[in-house]
Amino acid sequence: MKKKDLNFNYDPELYDLQVNWQTRLSKEKEFFKNIFLKRDIKTIIDIGCGTAHHLKLFAEILYDKFFLLNNVLSECEKINNDKIKKNFLDYLSNIKIIGIDPSQEAITYAKEKVIGNILSYEDVSYDKIYNKIILKVGSFENLESILLKNSINTGFDLITCLGNTLPILGTRRKVKIALKTIRKLLNKAGVAILQFLNFEPKIIEKERFYKPKIVKKDDAKYIFLKHFEYGKLKTRVDFLIIQMDRNDDVVNFYNNSSFLCTLRKNLFLKMAYNSGFKNVRLLGVGGDRDFNKNTDLSLFALLER
Ligand SMILES: C[S@@+](CC[C@H](N)C(=O)[O-])C[C@H]1O[C@@H](n2cnc3c(N)ncnc32)[C@H](O)[C@@H]1O
Protein backbone atom coordinates (compact mmCIF):
# COMPACT_ATOMS: atom_id res chain seq x y z
CA MET A 1 0.00 0.00 0.00
CA LYS A 2 1.41 3.41 -0.98
CA LYS A 3 1.96 5.96 1.81
CA LYS A 4 -0.52 8.37 0.25
CA ASP A 5 -3.22 5.64 0.28
CA LEU A 6 -2.93 4.99 4.01
CA ASN A 7 -5.97 6.07 6.00
CA PHE A 8 -3.70 6.44 9.01
CA ASN A 9 -0.63 8.42 8.14
CA TYR A 10 1.27 9.03 11.33
CA ASP A 11 5.02 9.23 11.73
CA PRO A 12 5.91 6.25 14.01
CA GLU A 13 8.29 8.30 16.14
CA LEU A 14 5.57 10.88 16.77
CA TYR A 15 3.01 8.12 17.39
CA ASP A 16 5.24 6.71 20.09
CA LEU A 17 5.68 10.14 21.61
CA GLN A 18 1.95 10.65 21.66
CA VAL A 19 1.07 7.30 23.21
CA ASN A 20 2.36 6.88 26.71
CA TRP A 21 3.20 3.21 26.27
CA GLN A 22 4.20 2.60 29.83
CA THR A 23 0.82 3.82 31.09
CA ARG A 24 -1.18 2.14 28.33
CA LEU A 25 0.49 -1.25 28.67
CA SER A 26 0.41 -1.19 32.45
CA LYS A 27 -3.39 -0.85 32.12
CA GLU A 28 -3.69 -3.58 29.48
CA LYS A 29 -1.10 -6.06 30.78
CA GLU A 30 -3.35 -7.70 33.41
CA PHE A 31 -6.08 -8.27 30.83
CA PHE A 32 -3.72 -9.93 28.34
CA LYS A 33 -1.92 -11.88 31.08
CA ASN A 34 -5.23 -13.47 32.12
CA ILE A 35 -5.99 -14.41 28.52
CA PHE A 36 -2.59 -16.08 28.15
CA LEU A 37 -2.88 -17.90 31.48
CA LYS A 38 -6.33 -19.27 30.70
CA ARG A 39 -5.51 -20.43 27.19
CA ASP A 40 -2.92 -22.40 25.32
CA ILE A 41 -1.49 -19.62 23.17
CA LYS A 42 1.60 -20.31 21.11
CA THR A 43 0.92 -18.65 17.79
CA ILE A 44 -0.01 -14.98 17.63
CA ILE A 45 -0.58 -12.41 14.94
CA ASP A 46 -1.17 -8.69 15.58
CA ILE A 47 -2.69 -7.09 12.48
CA GLY A 48 -2.06 -3.34 12.24
CA CYS A 49 0.68 -3.75 14.84
CA GLY A 50 2.02 -0.20 14.32
CA THR A 51 5.16 0.24 16.40
CA ALA A 52 4.83 -3.32 17.81
CA HIS A 53 4.72 -2.61 21.55
CA HIS A 54 1.97 -5.19 22.05
CA LEU A 55 4.11 -7.90 20.46
CA LYS A 56 6.90 -7.11 22.87
CA LEU A 57 4.37 -7.35 25.70
CA PHE A 58 3.09 -10.72 24.41
CA ALA A 59 6.66 -12.08 24.24
CA GLU A 60 7.23 -11.00 27.84
CA ILE A 61 3.99 -12.57 29.02
CA LEU A 62 4.87 -15.84 27.25
CA TYR A 63 8.29 -15.72 28.91
CA ASP A 64 6.81 -15.20 32.39
CA LYS A 65 4.19 -17.89 31.77
CA PHE A 66 6.86 -20.52 31.08
CA PHE A 67 8.54 -19.96 34.45
CA LEU A 68 5.25 -19.76 36.28
CA LEU A 69 4.07 -23.08 34.83
CA ASN A 70 7.44 -24.67 35.57
CA ASN A 71 7.48 -23.34 39.10
CA VAL A 72 10.80 -21.58 38.63
CA LEU A 73 10.82 -18.87 41.23
CA SER A 74 14.38 -17.62 41.40
CA GLU A 75 16.57 -15.86 38.83
CA CYS A 76 19.46 -18.04 40.01
CA GLU A 77 17.59 -21.24 39.08
CA LYS A 78 16.81 -19.85 35.62
CA ILE A 79 20.44 -19.12 34.92
CA ASN A 80 22.01 -22.22 36.40
CA ASN A 81 19.58 -25.02 35.64
CA ASP A 82 20.44 -26.57 32.26
CA LYS A 83 17.26 -28.68 32.16
CA ILE A 84 15.12 -25.58 32.53
CA LYS A 85 17.06 -23.85 29.77
CA LYS A 86 16.54 -26.82 27.49
CA ASN A 87 12.81 -26.94 28.27
CA PHE A 88 12.62 -23.22 27.59
CA LEU A 89 14.19 -23.70 24.16
CA ASP A 90 11.71 -26.53 23.42
CA TYR A 91 8.87 -24.24 24.50
CA LEU A 92 10.21 -21.54 22.19
CA SER A 93 10.33 -23.85 19.21
CA ASN A 94 6.51 -23.85 19.06
CA ILE A 95 6.09 -20.12 19.51
CA LYS A 96 5.39 -17.72 16.69
CA ILE A 97 4.71 -13.99 17.17
CA ILE A 98 3.86 -12.11 13.98
CA GLY A 99 3.23 -8.40 13.45
CA ILE A 100 1.80 -6.98 10.22
CA ASP A 101 1.36 -3.34 9.28
CA PRO A 102 1.03 -1.57 5.90
CA SER A 103 3.33 1.23 7.01
CA GLN A 104 6.92 0.45 6.02
CA GLU A 105 8.03 3.30 8.29
CA ALA A 106 6.26 1.79 11.30
CA ILE A 107 7.76 -1.66 10.66
CA THR A 108 11.29 -0.28 10.25
CA TYR A 109 10.91 1.86 13.37
CA ALA A 110 9.53 -1.10 15.35
CA LYS A 111 12.40 -3.35 14.27
CA GLU A 112 15.05 -0.77 15.09
CA LYS A 113 13.68 1.02 18.11
CA VAL A 114 11.14 -1.22 19.83
CA ILE A 115 12.09 -4.86 19.29
CA GLY A 116 15.73 -4.60 18.20
CA ASN A 117 18.56 -4.41 20.69
CA ILE A 118 16.57 -5.60 23.67
CA LEU A 119 18.94 -7.34 26.00
CA SER A 120 17.08 -7.46 29.23
CA TYR A 121 17.77 -11.00 30.37
CA GLU A 122 20.95 -12.15 31.99
CA ASP A 123 21.15 -15.34 30.03
CA VAL A 124 21.23 -15.11 26.25
CA SER A 125 19.01 -18.20 25.83
CA TYR A 126 16.17 -16.18 27.32
CA ASP A 127 16.59 -13.28 24.92
CA LYS A 128 15.62 -15.67 22.16
CA ILE A 129 11.96 -15.01 22.94
CA TYR A 130 12.37 -11.68 21.15
CA ASN A 131 13.79 -13.44 18.08
CA LYS A 132 10.38 -15.06 17.77
CA ILE A 133 8.85 -11.72 16.80
CA ILE A 134 8.58 -11.43 13.02
CA LEU A 135 7.48 -8.09 11.56
CA LYS A 136 6.27 -7.74 7.98
CA VAL A 137 4.82 -4.99 5.84
CA GLY A 138 1.30 -6.01 4.88
CA SER A 139 -2.35 -5.25 5.37
CA PHE A 140 -5.69 -7.04 5.63
CA GLU A 141 -5.95 -6.75 1.86
CA ASN A 142 -2.84 -8.87 1.16
CA LEU A 143 -2.42 -10.66 4.48
CA GLU A 144 -2.78 -14.23 3.27
CA SER A 145 -0.36 -13.79 0.39
CA ILE A 146 2.20 -12.08 2.68
CA LEU A 147 2.03 -15.00 5.11
CA LEU A 148 2.35 -17.49 2.28
CA LYS A 149 5.27 -15.61 0.69
CA ASN A 150 7.11 -15.64 4.01
CA SER A 151 6.33 -19.32 4.67
CA ILE A 152 4.36 -18.42 7.79
CA ASN A 153 1.81 -21.15 8.48
CA THR A 154 -1.63 -19.80 9.08
CA GLY A 155 -3.70 -20.93 12.04
CA PHE A 156 -3.26 -18.68 15.05
CA ASP A 157 -4.22 -19.17 18.69
CA LEU A 158 -4.48 -15.43 19.22
CA ILE A 159 -5.25 -12.76 16.64
CA THR A 160 -5.22 -9.15 17.76
CA CYS A 161 -6.25 -5.98 16.04
CA LEU A 162 -5.79 -3.19 18.54
CA GLY A 163 -6.00 0.57 18.97
CA ASN A 164 -8.76 1.20 16.41
CA THR A 165 -7.10 -0.63 13.54
CA LEU A 166 -10.43 -2.22 12.57
CA PRO A 167 -12.41 1.06 12.15
CA ILE A 168 -9.35 2.60 10.46
CA LEU A 169 -10.06 0.26 7.54
CA GLY A 170 -12.62 2.95 6.74
CA THR A 171 -15.68 1.22 5.28
CA ARG A 172 -18.17 -1.41 6.45
CA ARG A 173 -17.23 -3.55 3.48
CA LYS A 174 -13.56 -3.58 4.47
CA VAL A 175 -14.40 -4.31 8.12
CA LYS A 176 -16.56 -7.28 7.01
CA ILE A 177 -13.75 -8.66 4.86
CA ALA A 178 -11.29 -8.19 7.74
CA LEU A 179 -13.56 -10.09 10.15
CA LYS A 180 -13.89 -12.95 7.67
CA THR A 181 -10.10 -13.04 7.24
CA ILE A 182 -9.59 -13.11 11.01
CA ARG A 183 -12.09 -15.97 11.32
CA LYS A 184 -10.32 -17.90 8.59
CA LEU A 185 -6.89 -17.50 10.19
CA LEU A 186 -8.04 -18.32 13.73
CA ASN A 187 -7.48 -21.80 15.16
CA LYS A 188 -10.56 -23.67 16.37
CA ALA A 189 -9.83 -23.09 20.04
CA GLY A 190 -8.31 -19.66 19.42
CA VAL A 191 -9.49 -16.19 20.31
CA ALA A 192 -9.45 -12.91 18.40
CA ILE A 193 -9.20 -9.70 20.40
CA LEU A 194 -10.23 -6.44 18.80
CA GLN A 195 -10.00 -3.06 20.49
CA PHE A 196 -11.80 0.00 19.26
CA LEU A 197 -13.67 3.15 20.22
CA ASN A 198 -17.19 3.21 21.52
CA PHE A 199 -18.92 4.89 18.58
CA GLU A 200 -22.13 5.77 20.44
CA PRO A 201 -22.81 9.36 19.22
CA LYS A 202 -23.21 10.76 22.71
CA ILE A 203 -19.86 9.30 23.82
CA ILE A 204 -18.05 10.58 20.71
CA GLU A 205 -19.70 14.00 21.20
CA LYS A 206 -18.73 14.10 24.85
CA GLU A 207 -15.12 13.19 24.11
CA ARG A 208 -14.91 15.21 20.92
CA PHE A 209 -11.75 17.10 21.93
CA TYR A 210 -9.05 15.22 23.75
CA LYS A 211 -7.13 17.26 26.28
CA PRO A 212 -4.03 18.59 24.46
CA LYS A 213 -0.97 16.59 25.32
CA ILE A 214 2.42 18.27 25.64
CA VAL A 215 5.57 16.17 25.35
CA LYS A 216 9.17 17.39 25.51
CA LYS A 217 11.89 15.54 23.64
CA ASP A 218 15.48 16.74 23.35
CA ASP A 219 15.18 20.44 22.58
CA ALA A 220 11.74 20.19 21.02
CA LYS A 221 8.26 20.45 22.44
CA TYR A 222 5.27 18.75 20.83
CA ILE A 223 1.60 19.54 21.34
CA PHE A 224 -0.74 16.73 20.30
CA LEU A 225 -4.38 17.49 19.60
CA LYS A 226 -7.13 15.05 18.64
CA HIS A 227 -10.60 15.92 17.48
CA PHE A 228 -13.54 13.67 16.47
CA GLU A 229 -16.46 14.45 14.17
CA TYR A 230 -19.17 11.79 14.44
CA GLY A 231 -20.81 10.59 11.23
CA LYS A 232 -23.41 7.86 10.80
CA LEU A 233 -21.22 5.92 8.39
CA LYS A 234 -17.79 7.45 8.95
CA THR A 235 -16.34 9.28 11.92
CA ARG A 236 -13.54 11.68 11.15
CA VAL A 237 -10.60 11.98 13.49
CA ASP A 238 -8.13 14.85 13.09
CA PHE A 239 -4.65 14.62 14.49
CA LEU A 240 -2.85 17.92 14.86
CA ILE A 241 0.75 18.11 16.01
CA ILE A 242 2.60 21.34 16.67
CA GLN A 243 6.34 21.10 17.04
CA MET A 244 8.15 23.97 18.78
CA ASP A 245 11.78 24.70 19.45
CA ARG A 246 13.33 25.70 22.78
CA ASN A 247 12.12 29.31 22.27
CA ASP A 248 8.56 28.12 21.71
CA ASP A 249 8.72 29.06 18.02
CA VAL A 250 6.67 26.74 15.83
CA VAL A 251 8.99 24.77 13.54
CA ASN A 252 6.53 22.21 12.19
CA PHE A 253 2.81 21.69 11.95
CA TYR A 254 1.31 18.31 11.06
CA ASN A 255 -2.34 17.87 10.22
CA ASN A 256 -3.69 14.40 9.40
CA SER A 257 -7.21 13.11 9.27
CA SER A 258 -8.45 9.52 9.25
CA PHE A 259 -11.95 8.34 8.43
CA LEU A 260 -13.10 5.63 10.76
CA CYS A 261 -15.91 3.24 9.97
CA THR A 262 -18.53 4.11 12.60
CA LEU A 263 -18.67 0.73 14.29
CA ARG A 264 -21.46 0.92 16.83
CA LYS A 265 -22.11 -2.02 19.13
CA ASN A 266 -25.06 -3.62 17.32
CA LEU A 267 -23.55 -3.17 13.88
CA PHE A 268 -20.31 -4.77 15.02
CA LEU A 269 -22.10 -7.72 16.66
CA LYS A 270 -24.11 -8.33 13.49
CA MET A 271 -20.99 -8.25 11.35
CA ALA A 272 -19.09 -10.56 13.73
CA TYR A 273 -21.87 -13.19 13.79
CA ASN A 274 -22.34 -12.92 10.02
CA SER A 275 -18.62 -13.59 9.60
CA GLY A 276 -19.10 -16.94 11.32
CA PHE A 277 -18.03 -16.25 14.89
CA LYS A 278 -20.10 -18.22 17.38
CA ASN A 279 -19.11 -16.45 20.58
CA VAL A 280 -18.64 -12.72 20.88
CA ARG A 281 -18.04 -11.01 24.19
CA LEU A 282 -17.66 -7.27 24.66
CA LEU A 283 -15.63 -5.95 27.57
CA GLY A 284 -15.18 -2.40 28.86
CA VAL A 285 -12.02 -0.26 28.77
CA GLY A 286 -9.84 -2.32 31.13
CA GLY A 287 -11.18 -5.66 29.88
CA ASP A 288 -12.21 -6.67 33.42
CA ARG A 289 -16.00 -6.26 33.15
CA ASP A 290 -18.77 -6.16 30.57
CA PHE A 291 -18.86 -3.27 28.12
CA ASN A 292 -21.32 -0.48 28.90
CA LYS A 293 -22.14 1.50 25.78
CA ASN A 294 -23.34 4.45 27.86
CA THR A 295 -20.10 4.99 29.75
CA ASP A 296 -17.10 3.19 28.22
CA LEU A 297 -14.85 5.15 25.84
CA SER A 298 -13.57 2.03 24.13
CA LEU A 299 -14.00 -1.73 24.23
CA PHE A 300 -12.36 -5.08 23.77
CA ALA A 301 -14.25 -7.61 21.65
CA LEU A 302 -13.35 -11.27 22.22
CA LEU A 303 -14.37 -13.54 19.36
CA GLU A 304 -14.35 -17.33 19.14
CA ARG A 305 -15.19 -19.66 16.26
C1 LIG B 1 -4.11 3.64 15.44
S1 LIG B 1 -2.88 2.61 14.79
C2 LIG B 1 -2.87 1.31 15.99
C3 LIG B 1 -1.50 0.72 16.14
C4 LIG B 1 -1.39 -0.31 17.27
N1 LIG B 1 -2.13 -1.52 16.96
C5 LIG B 1 -1.84 0.26 18.59
O1 LIG B 1 -2.69 -0.36 19.24
O2 LIG B 1 -1.31 1.27 19.01
C6 LIG B 1 -3.66 1.81 13.40
C7 LIG B 1 -2.71 0.95 12.61
O3 LIG B 1 -3.47 0.30 11.58
C8 LIG B 1 -2.64 0.21 10.44
N2 LIG B 1 -3.48 -0.01 9.25
C9 LIG B 1 -4.04 0.91 8.42
N3 LIG B 1 -4.67 0.32 7.41
C10 LIG B 1 -4.53 -1.02 7.57
C11 LIG B 1 -4.94 -2.17 6.83
N4 LIG B 1 -5.63 -2.05 5.71
N5 LIG B 1 -4.59 -3.40 7.29
C12 LIG B 1 -3.89 -3.53 8.45
N6 LIG B 1 -3.46 -2.47 9.18
C13 LIG B 1 -3.78 -1.24 8.77
C14 LIG B 1 -1.90 1.54 10.45
O4 LIG B 1 -0.74 1.54 9.64
C15 LIG B 1 -1.62 1.74 11.94
O5 LIG B 1 -0.37 1.27 12.31
Ligand as a Chemical Component Dictionary entry (heavy atoms), coordinates in Angstrom:
data_LIG
# 
_chem_comp.id                   LIG 
_chem_comp.type                 NON-POLYMER 
_chem_comp.pdbx_formal_charge   0 
_chem_comp.three_letter_code    LIG 
# 
loop_
_chem_comp_atom.comp_id 
_chem_comp_atom.atom_id 
_chem_comp_atom.alt_atom_id 
_chem_comp_atom.type_symbol 
_chem_comp_atom.charge 
_chem_comp_atom.model_Cartn_x 
_chem_comp_atom.model_Cartn_y 
_chem_comp_atom.model_Cartn_z 
_chem_comp_atom.pdbx_ordinal 
LIG C1  C1  C 0  -4.113 3.643  15.441 1  
LIG S1  S1  S 1  -2.883 2.606  14.787 2  
LIG C2  C2  C 0  -2.867 1.308  15.987 3  
LIG C3  C3  C 0  -1.502 0.719  16.141 4  
LIG C4  C4  C 0  -1.385 -0.308 17.273 5  
LIG N1  N1  N 0  -2.131 -1.520 16.961 6  
LIG C5  C5  C 0  -1.839 0.261  18.593 7  
LIG O1  O1  O 0  -2.690 -0.361 19.242 8  
LIG O2  O2  O -1 -1.307 1.273  19.010 9  
LIG C6  C6  C 0  -3.663 1.811  13.404 10 
LIG C7  C7  C 0  -2.712 0.948  12.615 11 
LIG O3  O3  O 0  -3.471 0.302  11.576 12 
LIG C8  C8  C 0  -2.640 0.210  10.443 13 
LIG N2  N2  N 0  -3.480 -0.009 9.246  14 
LIG C9  C9  C 0  -4.041 0.911  8.422  15 
LIG N3  N3  N 0  -4.671 0.317  7.406  16 
LIG C10 C10 C 0  -4.534 -1.018 7.570  17 
LIG C11 C11 C 0  -4.944 -2.173 6.830  18 
LIG N4  N4  N 0  -5.628 -2.048 5.713  19 
LIG N5  N5  N 0  -4.591 -3.398 7.289  20 
LIG C12 C12 C 0  -3.886 -3.531 8.450  21 
LIG N6  N6  N 0  -3.459 -2.471 9.181  22 
LIG C13 C13 C 0  -3.779 -1.238 8.768  23 
LIG C14 C14 C 0  -1.897 1.543  10.452 24 
LIG O4  O4  O 0  -0.736 1.545  9.641  25 
LIG C15 C15 C 0  -1.618 1.741  11.937 26 
LIG O5  O5  O 0  -0.369 1.267  12.314 27 
# 
loop_
_chem_comp_bond.comp_id 
_chem_comp_bond.atom_id_1 
_chem_comp_bond.atom_id_2 
_chem_comp_bond.value_order 
_chem_comp_bond.pdbx_ordinal 
LIG C1  S1  SING 1  
LIG S1  C2  SING 2  
LIG S1  C6  SING 3  
LIG C2  C3  SING 4  
LIG C3  C4  SING 5  
LIG C4  N1  SING 6  
LIG C4  C5  SING 7  
LIG C5  O1  DOUB 8  
LIG C5  O2  SING 9  
LIG C6  C7  SING 10 
LIG C7  O3  SING 11 
LIG C7  C15 SING 12 
LIG O3  C8  SING 13 
LIG C8  N2  SING 14 
LIG C8  C14 SING 15 
LIG N2  C9  SING 16 
LIG N2  C13 SING 17 
LIG C9  N3  DOUB 18 
LIG N3  C10 SING 19 
LIG C10 C11 SING 20 
LIG C10 C13 DOUB 21 
LIG C11 N4  SING 22 
LIG C11 N5  DOUB 23 
LIG N5  C12 SING 24 
LIG C12 N6  DOUB 25 
LIG N6  C13 SING 26 
LIG C14 O4  SING 27 
LIG C14 C15 SING 28 
LIG C15 O5  SING 29 
# 
